Amino acid sequence: MDDGLRVTDRWTVPAAELRERFSRSSGPGGQGVNTTDSRVELSFDVAGTTSLPPALRERVLQRLAGRLVDGVLTIAASEHRAQLANREAARERLVALLREAVAPPPPPRRPTRPSRGAKERRLADKKRQSQRKRDRRADDD
């Protein structure tokens, strides 16, 4: 766990840039719930990191702007009873979030128009449906 987090093939977050805080987890847990610090808060300073090129750092800051507090991304994990399992869960979530944030933007959408055949099928279906409803009507004549 001391070698850092591998986010992509080219980027690994150094372990020195990660901060872990442990606290008591809420919820059921038996006798040990009041004495065990199993909840994990994993923090990563995105704005101050030196492991990320400036262009990628700006992309991450922009994409995760709603989740950052003063440029720091914090992930909390308390779903497991064991601290080690919560540490792993927090690290996995952080990696997934960062991997999604550094991904290149999708290619721009090229607008397309429906083909002539698609238009004709749509109109034929509309005519068929209106004829079906017309046939169901009672004649008032």
C-alpha positions as CSV (number, residue, x, y, z in Angstrom):
1,M,0.0,0.0,0.0
2,D,3.0,2.3,0.4
3,D,3.8,2.6,-3.3
4,G,0.9,4.9,-4.1
5,L,-2.2,4.5,-6.3
6,R,-2.0,3.5,-9.9
7,V,-4.7,5.5,-11.7
8,T,-3.6,5.0,-15.3
9,D,-0.7,3.5,-17.1
10,R,1.1,6.8,-17.0
11,W,-0.1,8.2,-13.7
12,T,0.4,7.0,-10.2
13,V,-0.5,9.1,-7.2
14,P,2.4,9.0,-4.7
15,A,1.5,7.6,-1.3
16,A,3.0,10.8,0.2
17,E,0.2,12.9,-1.4
18,L,-2.6,10.8,0.2
19,R,-4.0,11.5,3.7
20,E,-6.0,9.0,5.6
21,R,-8.2,9.8,8.7
22,F,-9.8,7.2,10.8
23,S,-12.9,7.6,12.9
24,R,-15.7,5.6,14.4
25,S,-18.2,4.3,11.9
26,S,-22.0,4.7,12.5
27,G,-24.5,1.8,12.3
28,P,-24.6,-1.7,13.8
29,G,-21.5,-3.4,14.8
30,G,-22.0,-5.0,18.2
31,Q,-19.7,-4.4,21.2
32,G,-16.8,-3.1,19.1
33,V,-18.7,-0.3,17.4
34,N,-17.8,2.3,20.0
35,T,-14.1,1.4,20.2
36,T,-13.0,0.7,16.6
37,D,-12.0,3.4,14.2
38,S,-13.1,1.6,11.1
39,R,-14.4,4.6,9.0
40,V,-11.8,5.9,6.6
41,E,-11.6,9.4,5.0
42,L,-9.1,9.4,2.1
43,S,-8.0,12.9,1.0
44,F,-6.0,13.9,-2.1
45,D,-5.0,17.5,-2.8
46,V,-5.7,17.8,-6.5
47,A,-4.8,21.5,-6.8
48,G,-1.4,21.0,-5.1
49,T,-0.3,17.7,-6.6
50,T,3.0,17.5,-8.4
51,S,2.4,14.1,-9.9
52,L,-0.1,15.4,-12.6
53,P,0.8,17.6,-15.6
54,P,-0.8,21.0,-15.5
55,A,-3.2,20.4,-18.4
56,L,-4.6,17.2,-16.8
57,R,-4.7,18.9,-13.4
58,E,-6.9,21.7,-14.8
59,R,-9.2,19.0,-16.4
60,V,-9.6,17.2,-13.1
61,L,-10.2,20.4,-11.2
62,Q,-12.9,21.4,-13.7
63,R,-14.6,18.0,-13.8
64,L,-14.6,17.4,-10.0
65,A,-15.3,21.1,-9.1
66,G,-18.5,20.1,-7.2
67,R,-16.7,17.5,-5.1
68,L,-13.6,19.6,-4.1
69,V,-13.2,21.6,-1.0
70,D,-10.3,24.0,-1.4
71,G,-8.8,21.8,-4.1
72,V,-8.9,18.7,-1.9
73,L,-10.9,15.6,-2.9
74,T,-12.1,13.5,0.0
75,I,-13.6,10.0,-0.2
76,A,-15.2,8.4,2.9
77,A,-15.7,4.7,3.3
78,S,-17.6,3.0,6.1
79,E,-19.5,0.2,4.5
80,H,-17.2,-2.6,5.9
81,R,-16.6,-3.4,9.6
82,A,-12.9,-3.8,9.1
83,Q,-10.7,-0.8,8.7
84,L,-8.5,-2.4,6.1
85,A,-11.5,-3.3,3.9
86,N,-12.7,0.4,4.2
87,R,-9.2,1.6,3.2
88,E,-9.3,-0.6,0.1
89,A,-12.8,0.5,-0.8
90,A,-11.8,4.2,-0.4
91,R,-8.7,3.7,-2.6
92,E,-10.7,1.9,-5.3
93,R,-13.3,4.7,-5.3
94,L,-10.7,7.4,-5.5
95,V,-8.9,5.6,-8.4
96,A,-12.2,5.2,-10.3
97,L,-13.1,8.9,-9.8
98,L,-9.7,10.1,-10.9
99,R,-9.6,7.8,-13.9
100,E,-12.9,9.1,-15.0
101,A,-11.8,12.7,-14.5
102,V,-8.6,12.5,-16.5
103,A,-10.2,10.6,-19.4
104,P,-10.0,12.6,-22.6
105,P,-13.3,14.3,-23.6
106,P,-15.5,12.4,-25.9
107,P,-15.4,13.3,-29.6
108,P,-17.9,15.9,-30.6
109,R,-21.2,14.6,-31.8
110,R,-21.9,14.9,-35.5
111,P,-25.5,15.8,-36.1
112,T,-27.3,13.4,-38.5
113,R,-30.6,13.4,-40.2
114,P,-33.1,10.5,-40.5
115,S,-32.8,8.7,-43.8
116,R,-35.5,8.8,-46.4
117,G,-36.5,5.2,-45.6
118,A,-36.8,6.0,-41.9
119,K,-39.0,8.9,-42.7
120,E,-41.2,6.8,-45.0
121,R,-41.5,4.0,-42.4
122,R,-42.5,6.6,-39.7
123,L,-45.2,8.1,-41.9
124,A,-46.5,4.7,-42.9
125,D,-46.7,3.7,-39.2
126,K,-48.6,6.9,-38.4
127,K,-51.1,6.2,-41.2
128,R,-51.5,2.6,-40.1
129,Q,-52.1,3.7,-36.5
130,S,-54.6,6.5,-37.5
131,Q,-56.5,4.0,-39.7
132,R,-56.6,1.5,-36.8
133,K,-58.1,4.2,-34.5
134,R,-60.5,5.3,-37.3
135,D,-61.7,1.7,-37.7
136,R,-62.5,1.5,-33.9
137,R,-64.7,4.6,-34.0
138,A,-68.5,4.1,-34.0
139,D,-70.1,5.7,-37.0
140,D,-72.6,8.5,-36.0
141,D,-74.0,8.7,-39.6
